[in-house]
């Protein structure tokens, strides 16, 4: 199926790409508003792409006591005396990408001792926030001449797909080939090679290779195709992450934290084999940058979601080539 198909523009196709917002409402809203923001500054954006890892990682319990609320955030105890302070605390949590939830003392004791209840609350909060985001996006994008593609990443639970499928003005391109206009197609995949954290969408390299070959066979013209793949290609400088010991702690060497390439060999091989025009990646927050694999320009936008900073890439495609690219943040 072809989504948002439009004629090729004489001034090129402007893309804003980002990834790994991990529950940060501030970053998601900046993503949705990016087309309007950059257009007002003379940089046309026709296509918004969010490359996965939409959901956050942590619940922040807020305990309701007699005359106040108590919580812990960023390693310190927080006491909230008024409803206004509670509201401001919730907003701070939304910026950081964590999920605050108010409990009575009794509810919290039940919660902390029941792993199945913890999982249920976590899922409810994740999906509730994502549903709010998608409503915000539909409201802001309605009436704009902008295509918006949002795919899940390896951290995102399967229920995320259901919400994306129901959303207005948004397309989930995961495991599909979609046409951005008469010239450019996009192949998308939100999975990752195995990680130490056993995330919901971690799969073996062999499965990634099979899926990428299957998707590439559906592309009409690989020379003008964009690969949007959550995990970056192996050993490109776009996939350097802290090396971990057996207890998942960063290894410290003489020069400080040791870094190691953790990207996908299957993704690297697919890019070298098919040589798309452009490949867009996320997953490894620390490794923003650009690299070349043959003719393909590979981009990792990086992520600083926990600071409320949206990192992204502004890209213009024109006449079947990458006319310009720029890493941005704000």
Long-range contacts (C-beta under 8 A, 24 or more apart in sequence): 1-176, 1-178, 2-178, 2-179, 3-147, 3-171, 3-173, 3-178, 3-179, 4-147, 4-171, 4-178, 4-180, 5-179, 5-181, 5-182, 6-147, 6-180, 6-181, 6-182, 7-181, 7-182, 8-181, 8-182, 8-183, 8-184, 9-46, 9-181, 11-44, 11-318, 12-44, 12-316, 12-317, 12-318, 12-319, 12-323, 13-46, 13-47, 13-180, 13-181, 13-183, 13-184, 13-316, 13-317, 13-318, 14-38, 14-43, 14-44, 14-45, 14-46, 14-47, 14-314, 14-315, 14-316, 15-45, 15-46, 15-47, 15-48, 15-49, 15-226, 15-313, 15-314, 15-315, 15-316, 15-317, 16-45, 16-47, 16-48, 16-49, 16-312, 16-313, 16-314, 16-315, 17-49, 17-50, 17-51, 17-228, 17-280, 17-299, 17-301, 17-312, 17-313, 17-315, 18-49, 18-50, 18-51, 18-282, 18-301, 18-303, 18-310, 18-311, 18-312, 18-313, 19-50, 19-51, 19-52, 19-53, 19-153, 19-230, 19-280, 19-281, 19-282, 19-283, 19-300, 19-301, 19-303, 20-51, 20-52, 20-53, 20-153, 20-282, 20-283, 20-285, 20-303, 20-305, 21-50, 21-53, 21-54, 21-97, 21-303, 21-305, 21-310, 22-53, 22-54, 22-55, 22-56, 22-57, 22-97, 22-155, 22-303, 22-305, 22-306, 23-54, 23-55, 23-56, 23-57, 23-94, 23-97, 23-98, 23-99, 23-126, 23-129, 23-305, 24-56, 24-94, 24-95, 24-96, 24-97, 24-305, 24-306, 24-308, 25-94, 25-95, 25-129, 25-132, 25-133, 26-94, 26-95, 26-308, 26-310, 27-97, 27-305, 27-308, 27-309, 27-310, 28-54, 28-133, 28-136, 28-137, 29-133, 29-136, 30-310, 30-330, 31-310, 31-312, 32-136, 32-137, 32-140, 32-141, 32-148, 33-140, 34-310, 34-312, 35-144, 35-146, 36-140, 36-144, 38-314, 43-314, 45-146, 45-314, 46-145, 46-146, 46-147, 47-146, 47-147, 47-148, 47-149, 47-180, 48-146, 48-147, 48-148, 48-149, 49-149, 49-150, 49-186, 49-228, 49-280, 50-149, 50-150, 50-151, 51-151, 51-153, 51-190, 51-228, 51-229, 51-230, 51-280, 51-281, 51-282, 51-301, 52-151, 52-152, 52-153, 52-154, 52-155, 52-156, 52-190, 52-230, 52-282, 52-283, 53-152, 53-153, 53-154, 53-155, 53-156, 53-230, 53-282, 53-283, 53-303, 54-130, 54-133, 54-150, 54-152, 54-153, 54-156, 54-160, 55-126, 55-129, 55-130, 55-155, 55-156, 55-157, 55-160, 56-97, 56-98, 56-99, 56-126, 56-129, 57-97, 57-98, 57-155, 58-97, 58-98, 58-99, 59-98, 59-99, 59-100, 59-101, 59-118, 59-121, 59-122, 59-125, 60-93, 60-98, 60-99, 60-100, 60-101, 61-100, 61-101, 61-103, 61-108, 61-111, 61-112, 62-86, 62-89, 62-100, 62-101, 62-102, 62-103, 63-102, 63-103, 63-104, 63-105, 63-108, 64-102, 64-103, 64-104, 64-105, 65-105, 69-102, 71-100, 73-98, 94-129, 95-308, 96-306, 96-308, 97-305, 97-306, 99-125, 99-126, 99-129, 101-125, 123-157, 123-159, 126-157, 126-160, 127-159, 127-160, 127-163, 130-160, 130-163, 131-163, 134-163, 134-164, 134-166, 134-167, 134-168, 134-170, 137-167, 137-169, 137-170, 138-167, 138-168, 138-169, 138-170, 141-169, 141-170, 142-168, 142-169, 147-171, 147-180, 149-173, 149-178, 149-186, 149-188, 149-228, 151-188, 151-189, 151-190, 151-228, 151-230, 152-190, 152-201, 153-190, 153-192, 153-201, 153-230, 153-282, 153-283, 154-190, 154-191, 154-192, 154-195, 154-199, 154-200, 154-201, 154-202, 154-230, 154-231, 154-283, 155-199, 155-200, 155-201, 156-190, 156-200, 156-201, 157-200, 158-200, 173-228, 175-211, 175-215, 176-215, 177-215, 177-218, 177-219, 177-225, 180-226, 183-224, 183-317, 183-320, 184-224, 184-225, 184-226, 184-277, 184-317, 185-219, 185-220, 185-221, 185-224, 185-225, 185-226, 186-225, 186-226, 186-227, 186-228, 187-212, 187-215, 187-216, 187-218, 187-219, 187-225, 187-226, 187-227, 187-228, 187-229, 187-276, 188-227, 188-228, 188-229, 189-215, 189-228, 189-229, 189-230, 190-230, 191-230, 191-231, 192-230, 192-231, 192-264, 192-283, 193-231, 193-263, 193-264, 193-265, 193-266, 193-267, 195-262, 196-244, 196-248, 197-248, 205-264, 205-265, 205-266, 206-266, 208-264, 208-266, 208-267, 209-266, 209-269, 209-270, 212-266, 212-267, 212-270, 213-270, 216-270, 216-273, 216-274, 219-274, 222-274, 222-275, 222-276, 223-275, 223-276, 223-277, 223-320, 224-277, 224-317, 224-320, 225-274, 225-276, 225-277, 226-276, 226-277, 226-278, 226-279, 226-280, 227-270, 227-271, 227-274, 227-276, 227-278, 227-279, 227-280, 227-296, 228-279, 228-280, 228-281, 229-264, 229-267, 229-279, 229-280, 229-281, 230-281, 230-282, 230-283, 231-263, 231-264, 231-267, 231-281, 231-283, 232-263, 232-264, 232-267, 232-281, 232-282, 232-283, 232-284, 232-287, 232-298, 232-300, 233-263, 233-264, 233-267, 233-268, 233-271, 233-279, 233-281, 233-291, 233-293, 233-298, 234-261, 234-262, 234-263, 234-264, 234-265, 234-267, 234-268, 235-261, 235-263, 235-268, 236-261, 236-263, 236-268, 236-291, 236-293, 236-298, 237-287, 237-289, 237-291, 238-263, 238-281, 238-284, 238-287, 238-289, 238-290, 238-291, 238-298, 238-299, 238-300, 239-263, 239-264, 239-283, 239-284, 239-287, 239-300, 240-284, 240-286, 240-287, 241-284, 241-286, 241-287, 242-286, 259-286, 268-293, 271-296, 271-298, 277-317, 277-320, 277-321, 277-322, 278-315, 278-317, 278-322, 280-313, 288-327, 289-327, 290-325, 290-327, 297-322, 297-325, 299-325, 299-327, 301-327, 302-327, 304-329
